[in-house]
């Protein structure tokens, strides 16, 4: 359990924030935490909660609030009562203010190792979430809040002093701090030193004049000896300059993808995100498995890397793959180590806070590839807009868009011309010999970049085979997925790559996906899917939304759904091995009944006086559609022609 007062008062149990019901309960907890592991008399607590107002029921009301607070704690025994009052049992490492004090003490004591001091002090300052007890207005905690604020400011001063020793001078931050605290001489010393050591001697002398004026005019005091001595040394040019060390700039981008073709519109859209001047600091590239999300992200990242002088970070989050997703805590630890830190906090939230602190005002590109969910990404986001985060995922990442304002780019299958261009680039001269076979291979691979690259490898490994022969082999969807794999590498097996998304579906959504393999016609609308799966239309819509979010089926502008040809082949394969023949036949019968009922309703509008021209079928459980008129009914029949012919073939 963790108690947090460096900001709004909170109690955390693991990743869950426990709800404290009101101001009085938070005040009670704050007073007990100020004297953690010490008895606090009941009259001190009642004074903190209700002040000097006489209340004969104060003792009973206090007991009620104590009872409610015990219900929030991980064990009622944490809050006990004895002859001297109430005692909250909390270890020092369970209270963020105590951890802050310990880290500050370690940082200020490490004078011989300024780099380690910097790490400790940054870790301490990262614990702050705002003003201590920001959500409480009570005099009972005012002294503690002032002490914590003073300790924080002292820690900031110590941090800048340690950074100055290492040759790092944050002039902008120090200028702002001096403006906020004009009577703290140490801040003036740090600012003058930073200005002088960055070659701005005149500005350093001006800073002294402003400091002296503030002290004399407001406090009636001359500057202290440290500030006066620094002024004399700057006048005499007697202050040694510490060379700024060469800063480690991470450059973690993977090697650029060879043979990249097309995607000009998507690259331009990413350029637009970058040039939006902070209106969107997160871009998310989503799409179906194997569509080239990583390739696009890496290609664009290499194009713009010079726009991020503070470096580029990259992590494969392994959201979909054989090894399982990597935790955000592990990614943060790696990012912090790459920034030169060795003292890594244990808690996820502390790592995230320290990461945000390190990235503050830096210009960095962070590429998070293959994310499984928004929850995996959220702790890895910087706090400001100076950095840009590029995420790729098979998930739609709706929460990242809704809550964090991410700009989402949905990556579709390659256009035919670009798909042909990619395969021609990969094959070289062989593509010129059989251009028609190249076009056929592109369509047999559903214009999916991963499949095209695997096909290219197959062709290179069969130098004596004609391209047309491979195109013929791929025509049989039963064996296409067997061909589309590169030796034993699971990441280049189209079937395996599809399976990583399918395995994350809940059973109901997985069943609907398999039904697209049972049905061999064209796209289906929601009523047709509902009839096939024997579901209510609302439930069918919900499951289809899940499949669209996972990018396992596509939704067209008419609201109809279907997977691309390779995913349909995968669905067919799954249905054959998962669903019984009787269940598959029943699903097809329900779909056929739905199509025939739709045709009958359309013919009722087109030829109301010729009942012999329409099939006589019972309305399916999902109901028959209503048509506005002749044109609507005719368009529906024309659109469903292929599905109606398939329905006729159902016994």
ABEGO torsion letter per residue (X at the ends): XBBBABEBBBBBBEABBBBBABAAAAAAAAAAAAABGBBBBAAAAAAAAAEABBBAAAAAAAAAAAAAAAAABABAAABBBBAAEBBBBBBAAABAAAAAAAAAAAAAABAABAAAAAAAAAAAAAABAEBBGAABBBAAAAAAAAAAAAAAAAAAAAAAAAAAAAGBBBAAAAAAAAAABAABAAAAAAAAAAAAAAGBAAAAAAAAAAAAAAAAAAAGBBBBAAAAAAAAAAAAGABBBBBBBBBBBBBABBBBBBGBBEGAAAAAAAAAAAAAGGABABBBBBEBBGAGAAAAAAAAAAAAAAABAAEBBBBBAGABEAAEBBBAAAAAAAAAAAAGBABBBABAAAAAAAAAAAABGBBBBBBBBGBABAAAAAAABBABAABBBBBBBABAGAAAAAAAGBBBBBBBBBBAAAAAAAAAAAAEAAAAABAAAAAAAAAAAGGBAAAAAAAAAAAAABAABBAAAAAAAAABAAAAAAABBBEABAAABAAAAAAAAAAABBAAAAAAAAAAAABABBBBBAAAAAAAAGBBAAAAAAAAAAAAAAGABBBBAAGBBBBBAAAAAAAAAAAAAABBAAAAAAAAAAAAAAAAAAAAAAAAAABAABAAABBBBBBBAAEBBBBAEAAAAAAAAAAAAAAAAAAAABX
